[in-house]
């Protein structure tokens, strides 16, 4: 082999090595960005799960008529939260699934709390009526 051919081969190898190094570096940067984005999405999901769970706990603590159903929903949230905490890699379909679950649970929570408030209000009115009737009975 001639010196010129050896030098040309060395230059080509150096370019290939440089290209591979640059390519690895850029792929690593992309991976790190995706990993950070995944962690942020995961953290946001967990914050949403905590917010919803707290609203259920608040409704349950008010000695509600729907406490059994609210407890069941709260347990579902805990199950979803547990799965999200264990997620190790980015899975956009799974993240989208849990975002949809959060929306569903938020809607369900609002409906149940509205029903609960309505029942509590009706119960209060019935208690007042009952007290009035009791007082009327006492005066007869």
C-alpha positions, 0 to 999 in steps of 0.5 A, spaced: 500 500 500 502 506 498 503 512 503 497 516 500 492 510 500 494 509 507 493 517 509 487 517 505 484 511 509 486 514 516 483 520 514 476 516 512 477 512 519 478 519 523 471 522 519 467 515 521 470 515 528 468 523 529 461 522 525 460 516 530 462 520 536 457 526 534 452 521 532 452 518 539 453 525 543 446 527 539 442 521 541 444 522 548 442 529 548 435 527 545 435 521 550 436 526 556 431 531 553 426 525 553 427 522 560 426 529 563 420 530 559 417 523 561 419 525 569 415 531 568 409 528 565 410 523 571 410 528 576 404 532 573 400 525 573 402 524 580 400 531 582 393 530 579 392 524 582 394 527 589 389 533 588 383 528 586 385 523 592 385 529 596 378 531 594 375 524 595 378 524 602 375 531 603 368 528 601 369 522 605 371 526 611 364 530 611 360 523 613 357 523 606 352 518 604 356 516 598 362 514 602 362 507 600 362 509 592 367 515 594 372 510 597 372 505 592 374 511 587 379 513 591 382 506 591 382 506 584 386 512 584 391 509 589 392 503 584 393 508 578 398 512 582 402 506 584 402 504 577 405 511 575 410 511 580 413 504 578 413 507 571 421 506 569 420 508 561 417 513 557 410 510 554 406 516 551 400 511 550 400 509 557 401 517 559 395 518 555 391 513 558 392 515 565 391 523 563 384 520 560 383 516 567 384 523 571 379 527 566 374 521 568 376 521 575 375 528 576 368 528 572 366 523 576 368 526 583 365 533 581 358 529 579 359 525 586 360 531 590 354 535 587 350 529 588 352 528 595 351 536 596 344 535 594 343 529 598 346 533 604 342 539 603 335 535 602 337 531 609 338 537 612 331 540 610 328 533 612 331 534 619 328 541 619 321 538 617 322 532 622 323 537 628 317 541 626 313 535 626 315 533 632 314 539 636 307 540 633 306 533 635 308 535 642 303 541 642 297 536 641 
